[in-house]
Amino acid sequence: ALGSTAGTDVEIVLTARDINVRETIWCYTTDPNTRWEFCDPVVACVASASCDSCNFGLCADASGGQLAAPAECAEGASADFCPLKAFCTVMSCSAGYAPVADADTKLCSGTSCLPSDHDICCGPVAPCTTMVCPDDAVLKADAGTLVCSAVECSDADVDACCDTRDSCATYLQGDCPTNSILRSPAPSCVAATCLPEECCEAAGTCDGFDAGSCPTDNVLITPAPVCAAVTCAPDECCEAQGSCSTFPCAGGSVAVTSAPLCAAAACTQGECCEAVGTCDTFDVGGCGAGEVLQSPAPSCAAATCTATECCVAAGSCDTFDAAGCGAGQVKTDPAPTCAAETCTDTDCCEAAGDCANFLETDCPAGETLIAPSPTCAAATCTAAECCEVSTRRMIGNNATISVSLPMADGSNSTLLAESSNAVLGGFAALLAFVLAW
C-alpha cells in the first residue's frame, strides 16, 4: 500500500507499514519530534507512467532525506514507488566503533548503508572509565584500557568494566599493622581489594586509662598494654596490687612491720623493706641496771633495736688480773663495775699511792716516815707502808742519834752522836748521805 503525509502541497510517497501491526497503515515521519503516524492512501503510478509523473522525482528532495532518489519505474508495476533508505541499524561499524544511540532513527544515504555512512551511523565505543558501576561494585583497576560494548556504557557492560567491591568481613587480623585491630562492623572497601587502612584501626592503649576506673586494690599495668578494641576495659589495663607479705628482703634489711599493699603489681625493696637497726645508735639509758652496750654494736632483728639486742651485763673488776694494770698502777679496791662487758685497766686500775704524800703525824708513836718515800700497794698508803721505827731519842734538849754501821768484818758498829736539837737535823742529813754512799 502507498500513503502520503498531509498538510503539504506535495504528497511525499512513503512505504506504508504492515497493517497487521497497527489498526491501519502508518509511516515514519520527517518530524524529529514524531517518529511515526497514521497516513492516508495515495494513488499508485500507472504502468506506463514515468517516475516524474508520479512525483517520484521529488523523492530525492524530500524533507529530511528520508526517501531514496528514484531509480527507475518498474514497467507494469501497479505499486511502483521510491524505495526507502536503509536505517543505520544495519550498518556494520568498524572495530572500536558501535552504532550510535539513535541508530534506529538515522538513515544511511541509500537503500543500503555504505562506508561513507560510517560517521553518521557509528561512534567510538565508550571507555569503561565513563561507566557508572553499581553501589556494590567499582571500576576495574585497568578500566582505562577497557571499553564498553556501545557508544555509551550501560548495565550490559557491568561485568566488563566493574569488579565487585571487597569487604573487610574477609580481612584477617593478622593482615592489620602492629597495634591495630579490625574495624567493627566490617566496612565495604572502595576497591576490589581491601587496604589495611580501610579494615583496620588503631587499638586502644592503657596509657590514657584512668586508674580510678580500676577495681579496688588494683593498679594500672606497667608498661601500659595495647587493648583488644579501640576502647580499653578495666581487665585489660588493671591488675591486683602486690603485697609485701611475700616480698623477700635483701640482706641487711627486714620487712616493714605491717605488710602494706604496693603501688604496683610488683613490690619493690623500698616499699616492703627497711634497713635493720644497729645498736650503734641505741641509747645506753635504755639498758637495764648493771648493763652496758654491747661492743662491737650488733645488728638487730628489726629496724628498731631492743635492749635485749644491744645491752649486756657490765663486767666487774673482781676478776680482773692486777697484772693487767700498768706501771705505777694498782687494782682499784673495791672492785668497780666496768664500762663494758669486758673490763680494762682503765676500769680496774688506778695510780698506786706514794708515801711522799703521807704525813708523819699519821705514823704511829715512835715511828717516822720512811725515806725515801716508797710506792704503796694501793692507791691509799698505810702507815705500815710509809712509817718505820725511829732510831733517834730525845734527851732533854739534846738528841742522841744511834746509827748502826756495817764493819769490814761483817759486824755492825753503833755510832752514837749527841747534839742539840739545833744541829741534829743537819747531822742526821749528813749521816744519811754517808750511809747512802
C-alpha positions in Angstrom: 0.0 0.0 0.0 1.1 3.6 -0.5 0.5 6.6 1.7 1.3 10.2 2.0 1.6 12.8 4.7 -1.0 15.5 4.7 -0.6 19.3 5.0 1.9 19.9 2.2 1.5 20.9 -1.4 3.4 17.8 -2.5 2.5 14.4 -1.4 5.6 12.5 -0.5 5.3 8.9 -1.2 6.2 6.7 1.8 6.1 3.0 2.2 3.2 2.1 4.4 3.9 -0.3 7.2 2.3 -3.6 7.9 -1.3 -3.1 8.7 -1.3 -6.2 10.9 0.9 -4.4 13.3 -1.4 -1.5 14.0 -5.0 -0.8 13.2 -4.3 1.0 9.8 -1.4 1.9 7.6 1.3 4.1 9.2 4.6 5.8 8.1 7.7 7.2 9.7 7.6 11.0 9.6 10.2 13.6 8.9 9.3 15.4 12.1 12.1 14.7 14.6 9.5 15.0 17.4 7.1 12.4 15.8 8.6 9.1 14.9 5.5 7.8 13.1 1.9 8.5 12.4 -1.1 7.0 10.5 -1.3 8.1 6.9 -3.8 8.3 4.0 -3.6 6.0 0.9 -2.4 7.6 -2.3 -2.9 6.5 -6.0 -0.1 4.3 -7.3 1.7 5.1 -10.5 0.3 3.6 -13.6 2.4 1.1 -15.5 3.1 3.4 -18.4 3.8 6.4 -16.3 7.2 7.8 -15.8 8.6 8.3 -12.4 8.3 12.1 -12.8 4.6 11.8 -13.5 4.2 10.1 -10.1 6.2 12.8 -8.5 8.8 10.2 -7.7 11.4 12.7 -8.9 10.7 14.6 -5.8 11.8 11.8 -3.6 15.4 12.9 -3.7 14.5 16.3 -2.3 12.1 15.1 0.4 12.3 16.8 3.7 15.0 15.2 5.9 16.2 13.0 3.1 14.1 10.1 4.3 13.4 8.7 0.9 15.9 7.4 -1.6 16.3 9.0 -5.1 14.1 7.2 -7.7 15.9 4.7 -9.7 13.6 3.7 -12.5 9.9 3.0 -12.5 9.2 -0.6 -13.0 7.1 -1.2 -16.1 3.9 -2.8 -15.5 4.0 -2.5 -11.7 0.9 -1.1 -10.2 2.6 -0.1 -6.9 5.9 1.4 -8.0 7.4 3.8 -5.5 10.7 5.3 -4.4 12.5 2.7 -2.2 13.3 3.6 1.4 16.8 4.5 2.6 18.3 1.9 4.9 18.4 2.6 8.7 21.8 2.9 10.5 20.9 -0.2 12.5 22.0 -2.3 9.5 25.4 -0.6 9.3 28.4 -2.7 10.1 30.7 -0.5 12.3 34.4 -1.0 12.3 36.4 -2.2 15.3 36.3 0.2 18.2 33.0 1.7 16.9 29.4 0.9 17.6 26.0 2.1 16.3 25.1 5.5 17.6 22.4 5.6 20.3 19.7 6.6 17.9 20.7 4.4 15.0 17.2 3.2 14.7 16.1 6.7 13.6 19.1 7.6 11.4 19.2 6.7 7.8 22.0 5.8 5.5 22.4 7.7 2.2 20.8 4.9 0.1 18.8 1.7 0.3 21.9 0.1 1.9 24.5 1.5 4.2 27.8 2.3 2.7 31.3 3.1 4.2 30.5 6.7 3.6 27.7 6.4 6.1 30.1 5.2 8.9 30.4 8.6 10.6 26.6 9.1 10.5 25.8 5.7 11.9 28.7 4.8 14.1 30.6 6.3 17.0 33.6 5.3 19.1 32.7 2.8 21.8 32.8 4.4 25.3 35.7 3.7 27.6 35.0 1.9 30.8 36.1 5.0 32.7 32.8 6.5 31.8 30.9 3.6 33.4 28.9 4.2 36.5 29.2 0.9 38.5 26.5 -0.3 40.9 26.9 0.5 44.6 28.4 -2.9 45.4 31.0 -2.6 42.6 33.9 -0.5 41.5 35.7 0.2 38.2 38.3 -2.4 37.4 41.8 -1.3 38.1 42.6 -1.3 34.3 39.3 0.4 33.3 41.3 2.9 31.4 42.2 0.2 28.9 38.8 -1.3 28.7 35.8 -0.2 26.6 32.0 -0.7 26.7 30.0 -2.5 24.0 28.4 0.7 22.7 29.0 4.4 22.4 27.6 4.7 25.8 28.2 2.4 28.7 25.2 0.6 30.1 24.2 -2.1 32.6 25.2 -4.6 30.0 28.9 -3.5 30.5 29.0 -4.0 34.3 30.9 -7.3 34.1 33.3 -5.9 31.5 34.1 -2.7 33.4 33.4 -3.3 37.1 34.6 -5.6 39.9 32.6 -6.4 43.0 33.7 -4.3 45.9 35.8 -6.2 48.5 34.6 -6.3 52.1 36.6 -6.2 55.3 34.5 -9.1 56.5 37.1 -11.4 55.0 40.1 -9.4 56.2 42.3 -11.1 58.8 43.5 -9.6 62.0 47.0 -10.8 61.0 46.8 -8.5 58.0 46.5 -5.4 60.2 49.6 -3.4 61.2 51.1 -3.8 64.7 48.9 -2.3 67.4 45.9 -2.2 65.1 42.6 -4.2 65.2 39.9 -5.0 62.7 37.1 -2.4 62.3 33.7 -3.4 63.6 31.4 -3.7 61.9 33.4 -4.6 58.8 33.0 -1.9 56.2 33.0 -2.4 52.4 36.1 -1.3 50.6 36.5 1.3 47.8 38.2 -1.2 45.5 38.1 -4.9 44.7 40.9 -5.5 47.2 40.7 -4.0 50.7 43.6 -2.0 52.1 44.8 -2.2 55.7 43.7 1.4 56.5 40.1 0.5 55.3 39.8 -2.6 57.5 42.0 -1.7 60.5 42.1 1.0 63.1 44.5 1.8 65.9 43.8 -0.3 69.0 43.2 1.4 72.3 46.1 1.6 74.8 46.0 1.8 78.5 48.2 4.8 78.5 45.2 7.1 78.9 43.2 4.8 81.2 42.0 6.3 84.4 43.4 4.5 87.4 40.3 5.4 89.3 38.4 3.1 86.9 40.3 0.1 88.2 38.7 -2.2 90.8 39.6 -1.8 94.5 43.2 -3.0 95.3 44.1 -2.8 91.6 46.6 -0.6 89.9 47.4 0.2 86.3 49.5 -2.3 84.4 53.0 -1.1 83.7 54.0 -0.8 80.9 50.6 0.1 79.5 49.4 -2.7 77.2 47.6 -2.4 73.9 43.9 -3.3 74.2 41.8 -5.7 72.1 39.5 -2.9 70.9 39.5 0.9 70.4 38.2 1.4 74.0 40.1 -0.4 76.8 38.4 -2.3 79.5 39.5 -2.4 83.2 40.6 -6.0 83.0 43.0 -5.1 80.2 44.6 -2.2 82.0 44.4 -3.1 85.7 45.9 -5.8 87.8 45.9 -6.6 91.5 48.3 -4.7 93.7 51.3 -6.5 95.0 51.6 -7.2 98.8 54.7 -7.0 100.9 53.7 -10.1 102.7 55.6 -12.4 100.4 58.4 -10.0 99.4 61.9 -11.4 100.0 64.0 -8.6 101.5 67.7 -8.3 100.6 70.4 -8.9 103.1 70.9 -6.1 105.6 67.2 -5.3 105.5 64.0 -6.6 107.2 60.3 -6.5 106.3 58.4 -3.5 107.4 56.3 -4.1 110.5 52.9 -4.2 108.7 53.0 -5.6 105.2 51.3 -2.9 103.0 49.9 -3.2 99.5 52.4 -1.9 96.9 52.0 0.8 94.4 52.1 -1.7 91.5 51.6 -5.4 90.9 55.3 -6.0 91.7 56.5 -4.7 95.0 59.9 -3.0 95.5 62.6 -3.2 98.2 61.8 0.3 99.2 58.1 -0.4 99.8 58.5 -3.6 101.7 61.8 -3.5 103.5 63.8 -1.2 105.7 67.4 -1.3 106.9 68.0 -3.4 110.0 68.6 -1.4 113.1 72.1 -1.4 114.7 73.0 -0.9 118.3 75.4 1.9 117.3 72.6 4.4 117.9 71.0 2.7 120.9 70.8 4.9 123.9 72.7 3.3 126.8 70.0 4.8 129.0 67.7 2.1 127.5 69.8 -0.6 129.1 68.9 -2.0 132.5 70.7 -1.6 135.8 74.2 -3.1 135.7 74.1 -3.3 131.8 76.2 -1.7 129.2 76.0 -1.5 125.4 77.5 -4.5 123.5 80.7 -3.8 121.8 81.0 -4.0 118.8 77.5 -2.9 118.3 75.5 -5.8 116.7 72.8 -5.5 114.0 69.2 -6.0 115.3 66.4 -8.3 114.1 64.3 -5.3 113.0 64.6 -1.7 112.1 64.3 -0.7 115.8 66.7 -2.3 118.3 65.7 -3.5 121.7 67.6 -3.5 125.0 67.8 -7.3 124.8 69.7 -7.0 121.5 72.0 -4.1 122.5 72.7 -4.5 126.2 74.8 -6.9 128.2 75.8 -7.2 131.9 78.6 -4.9 132.7 82.0 -6.5 133.5 83.3 -6.4 137.1 86.9 -5.8 138.2 86.6 -8.6 140.8 88.1 -11.0 138.2 90.5 -8.5 136.7 94.1 -9.6 137.0 96.2 -6.9 138.7 99.0 -7.8 136.4 97.0 -6.1 133.7 97.5 -2.8 135.4 100.2 -0.5 134.1 103.4 0.5 135.8 102.7 2.6 138.9 99.1 1.4 139.0 97.3 -0.9 141.3 94.0 -2.6 141.1 91.1 -0.5 142.2 89.7 -1.5 145.5 86.9 -2.1 146.0 86.5 -3.6 142.5 84.1 -1.4 140.5 81.7 -2.3 137.7 83.2 -1.8 134.3 82.0 0.4 131.5 81.7 -2.5 129.2 81.1 -6.2 129.2 84.9 -6.7 129.4 86.9 -4.8 131.9 90.0 -2.9 131.0 92.9 -1.4 133.1 91.1 1.9 132.8 88.1 0.4 134.6 90.0 -1.6 137.2 93.3 0.2 137.8 94.4 3.4 139.5 97.7 5.0 140.3 99.4 3.5 143.3 99.7 5.7 146.4 103.1 7.4 147.3 104.2 7.9 150.8 105.5 11.3 149.8 102.0 12.5 150.5 101.8 10.6 153.8 102.0 12.8 156.9 104.5 11.8 159.6 101.9 12.7 162.1 99.9 9.8 160.7 102.7 7.4 161.7 102.3 5.6 165.0 104.2 6.8 168.0 107.9 6.1 167.9 107.9 5.8 164.1 108.8 8.2 161.4 108.3 8.4 157.7 110.4 6.1 155.6 112.9 7.9 153.4 113.0 7.9 150.5 109.2 7.6 150.2 108.1 4.2 148.9 105.2 3.5 146.5 102.3 1.9 148.1 100.4 -1.3 147.3 97.2 0.6 146.8 96.0 4.0 145.9 95.9 4.9 149.5 99.1 4.4 151.6 99.0 3.0 155.0 101.3 3.7 158.0 102.8 0.3 157.6 103.9 1.2 154.1 105.2 4.7 154.9 106.4 4.6 158.6 109.3 2.8 160.4 110.6 2.7 164.0 112.6 5.9 164.6 116.3 5.5 165.6 116.7 8.9 167.4 116.0 9.7 171.0 115.3 12.9 172.5 117.2 13.6 175.8 116.2 16.9 177.2 117.0 19.5 174.7 119.6 17.2 173.1 119.1 14.4 170.8 121.1 11.2 170.6 121.4 9.6 167.2 122.2 6.0 167.1 123.3 4.6 163.7 124.2 1.1 163.0 127.2 0.9 160.6 128.4 -2.2 158.8 132.1 -3.0 159.5 134.7 -4.7 157.3 134.5 -7.9 159.3 130.8 -8.1 158.7 129.8 -6.9 162.2 127.9 -3.8 162.9 129.1 -0.9 165.0 126.8 1.5 166.6 127.6 5.2 166.3 126.2 7.4 168.9 126.0 11.1 168.5 124.5 13.6 170.7 123.8 17.1 169.8 121.5 19.9 170.4 118.2 19.9 168.6 119.5 22.8 166.5 122.2 20.8 164.8 120.6 17.4 165.0 118.8 17.9 161.8 121.9 18.7 159.8 123.8 15.9 161.3 121.2 13.5 160.6 121.0 14.6 157.0 124.8 14.3 156.6 124.8 10.9 158.2 122.0 9.7 155.8 124.1 10.8 152.9 127.1 9.0 154.1 125.2 5.8 154.6 123.6 6.0 151.2 127.1 6.4 149.7 
